[in-house]
Amino acid sequence: MLRVLFVDDEAHILRGLRRSMMSMGEEWDMTFCSSGAEALALMQQEAAFDVVVSDMRMPSMDGAEFLGIVRQRHPETIRVILSGYADVESILRTVGPAHIYLAKPCDAETLHGAISRPIALKRLLSTPSLRAVLAGLSNLPSLPDVVFKVDEELRSPQCSAKSIATLIDRDVAMTAELLRLTNSAYFSVSSPVTTTLQAVRTIGLETIQALVLQIGIFRQFSGSPSVAPLLESLTGYCLTTANLAEAIAGSMGADQTTAKASHCAAMLSRIGILVLLDAYPEAYERILSQPTAGLSLYQAEEQAFGANHALVGAYLLGLWGFSPPLVEAVAFAGTPSRSLGHDNAILTALHAAIALGPPLPSTFPADIQIKNSLDMAYIVEARKDGQISRWRELALQISGGNK
C-alpha cells in the first residue's frame, strides 16, 4: 500500500484533505501532520513514506525548507508542494526541493493523478538505489561551455528570448529543466509547452535570469573531461532525431501540438544517459571504454544498473510531470510493441525517427551501438505500414538516413 504524508498547519485544510481523499483509503495509507517539524520527526521514527505533500506557506518551517530537508534525508520520497501563490519568490524557493507543484485549491482527482503517475512508473525500475538517485535528483548536468554562454547572454543588453532559446537548444539537460518548469502549475499554461522558445516566452526573461543567475537551475557537468564530447554529440543527435520525429508526426496527419510533442520526446529520449553518467560516472564510462561483446548499450546498462537509459529517462520525466503519452514514448521508443496500445502518435513518430534516423554518435563504441529497426508488428497494428516509404524519404532529407 502506498504511504502518503500530508503536511499543512491549518487544521481545516487537513480535515478537507482527509475527507476528499477518503476514497483512496484502500490504495493509500495516509498520515496527516500539522507542521514540518512534526512530519520530520515522524519520518525519522517510522518506515519511509512514498510521497510527501506539503503546503507552501507555514510558520516556523515553510514547505520549501521542509521539502529541502526531506530531499536530503529521504531522497527516495516523491515531494509535492501545494501553494496558492505563484509569485517569483515561491517559484525560486521550491523549484529545487519539489518534484511536483500543484496550485491550491487542488481537487482530489488532480492530486491523485499527480501522485499516481510517477508511482506507477516505479515498476519499470528494478533497482531501489536507482529510484532513490532519481527521486533525490534536483537538476541535470549541462555542458560547462553552454552554461557559461547562457549566463553571459543573460547579462547582455542585447539578450532576447530567441537568443536564449537558441543556446538552451544546444543542451539536453537545460531543455529538460526549462520544459519541466514551464509545464508545471507554476505558470498554468493552457496547453503543453514543447519548445524552448515557447518556454522562454512563457516564463519571461526576468524569471529566466533569476533562475539561472540567482538559483543556478543549470548545473555544470563535473565528471571526466573526456565525457564532454559525448554529451555535445548526443545533443546534436537528439536535435536531428527531434526534427525527424516532428516531420514524421506531421506526415501522419498529426496536429501541431502532437508534432511538437514528438519533437520534445525525441529531444529528451536519451536523457537517461545523462542521469546514469552523472550518478555512476565510473561505471558508465567503463561501459563505454570496455564494452562487453554481444551486449547492446541497453543490455549493458541493464546489467550494470538494473534498468536501461530509456526507462530511467521515462521515470524521471514522469516524476517531473511530463504528459503520459510523451513518457510512454520515451520508455518504449525502441520496443513499441511493449507499450499498452498502438494509438500513441508520439511513440510512433519517435520510434520511426530513431529506427530510420542517424545512429548514436561515434563517441559511443560500435560494439554497443543500438541497432534499431522498425518494429513491424507494432507498425502494422498501428496501421502505419503504408507510410514507411515516406518516412524513409524524410529521414534521407533531414538526417541522411540510417536504413
C-alpha positions in Angstrom: 0.0 0.0 0.0 1.3 3.5 -0.9 2.3 5.6 2.1 1.4 9.3 1.7 2.1 12.0 4.3 0.2 15.3 4.1 1.5 18.4 5.9 -0.4 21.7 6.5 -0.5 24.0 9.5 -4.2 24.8 9.0 -6.5 22.2 10.7 -9.5 22.8 8.4 -7.2 22.2 5.3 -6.1 18.9 6.8 -9.7 17.9 7.5 -10.6 18.8 3.9 -7.8 16.7 2.6 -8.8 13.8 4.7 -12.4 14.0 3.5 -11.5 14.5 -0.2 -9.0 11.6 -0.2 -11.2 9.2 1.7 -11.9 7.2 -1.4 -8.2 6.4 -1.6 -8.3 4.5 1.7 -7.9 1.1 0.1 -4.9 2.2 -2.0 -3.2 4.7 0.2 -2.0 4.6 3.8 -2.4 8.3 4.7 -0.9 10.3 7.6 -1.6 13.9 8.4 0.7 16.3 10.2 0.3 20.0 11.2 3.9 21.1 10.8 7.1 20.3 9.1 8.9 19.6 12.3 6.2 17.0 13.3 6.4 15.4 9.9 10.2 15.1 10.0 10.1 13.5 13.5 7.6 11.0 12.2 9.6 10.2 9.1 12.6 9.6 11.3 10.7 7.2 13.6 8.6 5.2 11.0 9.2 3.4 7.8 9.8 5.6 4.8 6.9 7.4 3.1 6.5 7.0 -0.6 5.1 10.6 -1.1 5.1 13.8 0.9 2.5 16.5 0.1 3.2 19.8 1.8 1.6 23.3 1.9 4.0 26.1 1.0 3.1 28.8 3.5 3.6 27.5 7.0 5.0 29.2 10.1 8.4 28.3 11.5 9.3 26.0 8.7 7.7 26.6 5.3 7.1 24.0 2.6 10.3 24.8 0.6 12.5 24.4 3.7 10.7 21.2 4.8 10.9 19.5 1.4 14.6 20.5 1.2 15.3 18.6 4.4 13.2 15.6 3.1 15.3 15.6 -0.1 18.5 15.3 2.0 17.3 12.7 4.5 14.9 10.7 2.3 15.8 11.1 -1.3 13.6 8.2 -2.4 10.5 10.1 -1.3 8.4 11.9 -4.0 7.9 15.5 -3.0 4.8 17.5 -3.8 4.2 21.2 -3.0 0.7 22.8 -2.7 0.6 26.6 -3.0 -1.9 29.3 -3.5 0.8 31.7 -4.6 2.5 31.9 -8.0 4.9 34.7 -7.2 8.5 34.6 -8.4 9.9 34.2 -4.9 7.8 31.0 -4.3 8.9 29.6 -7.6 12.6 30.3 -6.9 12.4 28.6 -3.5 10.6 25.5 -4.5 11.9 24.7 -7.9 14.7 22.6 -6.4 13.1 20.7 -3.4 9.8 19.8 -5.1 9.2 17.3 -7.8 5.6 18.3 -8.4 4.0 21.7 -7.9 0.2 21.9 -7.6 -1.8 25.1 -7.3 -4.4 25.5 -4.5 -7.2 24.7 -4.4 -6.4 21.3 -5.7 -9.1 18.7 -6.1 -8.8 15.0 -5.2 -8.7 13.9 -8.8 -5.8 16.2 -9.7 -3.8 15.2 -6.6 -4.4 11.5 -7.2 -3.3 11.8 -10.9 -0.1 13.8 -10.0 0.9 11.2 -7.4 -0.2 8.0 -9.2 1.7 8.6 -12.5 5.2 8.6 -11.0 4.4 5.8 -8.6 3.1 3.6 -11.5 6.4 4.2 -13.3 8.3 2.7 -10.4 7.6 -0.8 -11.6 9.8 -0.1 -14.6 12.9 0.2 -12.4 14.0 -2.9 -10.6 16.8 -1.2 -8.6 15.7 0.6 -5.4 19.1 2.5 -5.2 18.5 3.9 -8.7 15.0 5.0 -7.8 16.5 6.9 -4.8 19.0 8.6 -7.1 16.2 9.8 -9.4 14.0 10.9 -6.6 16.8 12.8 -5.0 17.9 14.5 -8.2 17.4 18.3 -8.2 18.8 19.1 -11.7 20.7 17.5 -14.5 24.3 18.2 -15.6 24.9 20.6 -18.5 27.9 21.3 -20.7 30.1 23.9 -19.0 30.6 25.9 -22.2 26.8 26.2 -22.8 26.2 27.1 -19.1 28.8 29.9 -19.4 27.3 31.2 -22.7 23.8 31.3 -21.3 25.0 33.1 -18.3 26.9 35.6 -20.5 23.9 36.1 -22.8 21.5 36.8 -19.9 23.8 39.6 -18.7 24.0 41.1 -22.2 21.8 44.2 -23.1 21.0 42.5 -26.4 19.6 39.4 -24.8 16.3 38.2 -26.3 14.0 35.2 -25.9 15.3 33.8 -29.2 19.0 34.1 -28.4 18.5 32.4 -25.0 16.3 29.6 -26.6 18.9 29.0 -29.3 21.6 28.5 -26.7 19.5 26.2 -24.5 18.6 24.1 -27.5 22.3 23.1 -27.6 22.0 21.2 -24.3 19.6 18.3 -23.5 19.7 18.9 -19.7 18.8 22.6 -20.0 16.0 21.8 -22.4 14.5 19.3 -19.9 14.8 21.6 -16.9 13.2 24.5 -18.7 10.3 22.4 -20.1 9.8 20.8 -16.7 9.4 24.1 -15.0 7.3 25.8 -17.7 4.8 22.9 -17.8 4.3 22.8 -14.0 1.4 24.5 -12.3 3.6 27.5 -11.5 2.6 29.0 -14.9 -0.8 27.4 -15.5 -0.2 27.0 -19.3 -3.4 26.1 -21.2 -1.6 23.5 -23.4 1.8 21.7 -23.1 4.8 23.8 -23.9 7.1 21.7 -26.1 9.8 24.0 -27.4 12.5 26.1 -25.7 11.5 29.3 -27.4 7.9 28.9 -26.3 9.1 28.1 -22.8 11.3 31.2 -22.6 8.5 33.4 -23.8 6.0 31.9 -21.4 8.3 32.3 -18.3 9.8 35.6 -19.4 13.4 36.7 -19.5 13.3 38.2 -16.0 12.3 34.9 -14.4 14.9 33.0 -16.5 17.6 35.4 -15.3 16.6 34.9 -11.7 16.5 31.1 -12.1 19.9 31.0 -13.8 21.9 33.8 -12.2 20.5 33.5 -8.6 19.3 30.0 -8.1 21.6 28.2 -10.6 19.0 26.0 -12.1 21.5 24.9 -14.7 24.4 22.8 -13.3 27.7 22.3 -15.0 28.8 18.7 -15.6 31.7 18.0 -13.3 32.7 14.5 -14.4 35.6 13.4 -16.6 36.5 16.0 -19.3 36.6 13.1 -21.7 32.8 12.8 -21.4 32.2 16.3 -22.7 32.5 15.4 -26.4 30.0 12.6 -25.8 27.4 15.0 -24.3 27.9 17.5 -27.0 27.5 15.0 -29.8 24.5 13.5 -28.0 22.7 16.8 -28.1 23.4 17.1 -31.9 22.0 13.6 -32.3 18.9 14.4 -30.3 18.2 17.6 -32.2 18.4 15.8 -35.6 16.2 13.0 -34.3 13.7 15.6 -32.9 13.4 17.3 -36.3 12.8 14.0 -37.9 10.2 12.9 -35.3 8.3 16.1 -35.8 8.3 15.7 -39.6 7.1 12.1 -39.3 4.3 13.1 -37.0 3.3 15.8 -39.5 3.3 13.2 -42.3 0.9 11.1 -40.4 -1.6 14.0 -40.2 -0.9 14.8 -36.5 -1.9 18.2 -35.3 0.8 20.8 -34.5 0.6 20.1 -30.7 1.3 16.4 -31.3 4.0 17.1 -33.8 5.8 19.5 -31.4 5.3 16.9 -28.6 7.1 14.3 -30.8 10.0 16.8 -31.3 10.1 17.2 -27.5 10.0 13.5 -26.8 12.9 12.9 -29.2 14.9 15.7 -27.7 14.6 14.1 -24.3 14.7 10.5 -25.4 18.3 10.0 -24.2 18.1 11.9 -21.0 18.6 8.7 -19.0 22.1 8.6 -20.3 22.8 12.0 -18.6 21.3 10.6 -15.3 23.4 7.5 -15.4 26.6 9.3 -16.3 26.0 11.8 -13.5 25.1 9.2 -10.8 27.5 6.5 -11.8 30.3 8.1 -13.8 33.0 5.4 -13.4 30.6 2.5 -14.1 29.1 4.2 -17.1 32.5 5.2 -18.5 33.5 1.5 -18.1 30.6 0.5 -20.3 31.8 2.9 -23.0 35.5 2.1 -22.7 35.3 -1.6 -22.1 32.1 -2.8 -24.0 31.1 -6.4 -23.4 31.0 -8.5 -26.5 27.5 -9.2 -27.7 25.7 -6.7 -25.5 23.9 -3.6 -26.8 24.0 -0.4 -24.8 20.6 -1.2 -23.4 21.7 -4.6 -22.2 25.0 -3.3 -20.8 23.1 -0.7 -18.8 20.6 -3.2 -17.5 23.4 -5.5 -16.4 25.2 -2.7 -14.6 22.3 -0.7 -13.1 19.1 -2.8 -13.3 17.5 -0.6 -15.9 18.4 0.9 -19.3 18.5 4.6 -20.0 15.1 4.7 -21.8 13.3 3.5 -18.6 15.5 5.8 -16.4 14.6 8.8 -18.6 10.9 7.9 -18.7 10.8 7.5 -14.9 12.4 10.9 -14.4 10.1 12.7 -16.9 7.1 11.1 -15.3 8.3 12.1 -11.9 8.6 15.7 -13.2 5.1 15.7 -14.6 5.6 15.4 -18.3 2.5 14.1 -20.2 1.8 10.3 -20.1 2.0 9.9 -23.9 5.4 11.6 -24.0 6.7 9.5 -21.1 5.4 6.3 -22.8 7.1 7.3 -26.0 10.5 7.8 -24.3 10.1 4.5 -22.4 9.2 2.3 -25.3 10.8 4.1 -28.3 13.0 1.2 -29.1 10.4 -1.5 -28.3 6.9 0.0 -29.0 5.2 -3.5 -29.0 5.8 -3.5 -25.3 3.6 -0.4 -24.8 -0.1 -0.6 -23.8 -1.6 0.3 -27.1 -1.0 1.3 -30.7 -2.6 4.7 -30.8 0.2 6.9 -29.4 1.2 9.1 -32.3 4.2 10.5 -30.3 5.5 7.0 -29.7 5.1 6.0 -33.4 6.8 9.1 -34.6 9.7 8.8 -32.1 10.2 5.1 -32.9 10.3 5.7 -36.6 12.7 8.6 -36.2 15.1 6.5 -34.0 14.9 3.5 -36.3 15.3 5.4 -39.6 17.4 8.3 -38.5 21.0 8.7 -37.6 22.8 6.2 -35.3 24.1 7.2 -31.9 27.2 9.4 -32.2 30.5 7.8 -32.9 31.6 8.6 -29.3 29.5 5.5 -28.4 31.7 2.5 -29.3 30.4 0.5 -32.3 30.3 -2.7 -30.1 27.4 -1.2 -28.1 25.6 0.8 -30.7 21.8 0.2 -30.6 21.0 -1.3 -33.9 17.3 -0.2 -34.1 15.0 -1.4 -36.8 11.3 -0.7 -37.3 9.1 -2.9 -35.1 6.9 -4.1 -37.9 4.4 -5.9 -35.7 3.7 -2.5 -34.0 3.7 -0.6 -37.2 1.2 -2.9 -38.8 -1.1 -2.9 -35.7 -1.0 0.9 -35.7 -1.9 0.8 -39.4 1.1 2.9 -40.5 2.9 0.4 -42.7 1.8 2.2 -45.8 3.7 5.3 -44.7 7.2 3.8 -44.3 8.4 4.8 -47.7 7.5 8.5 -46.9 9.3 8.2 -43.5 12.4 6.9 -45.3 12.3 9.9 -47.6 12.1 12.3 -44.7 15.0 10.5 -42.9 17.2 11.0 -46.0 16.2 14.7 -46.3 16.7 15.5 -42.6 19.5 13.2 -41.3 21.0 11.4 -44.3 19.1 8.3 -43.1 20.1 5.2 -41.3 18.4 2.4 -43.3 
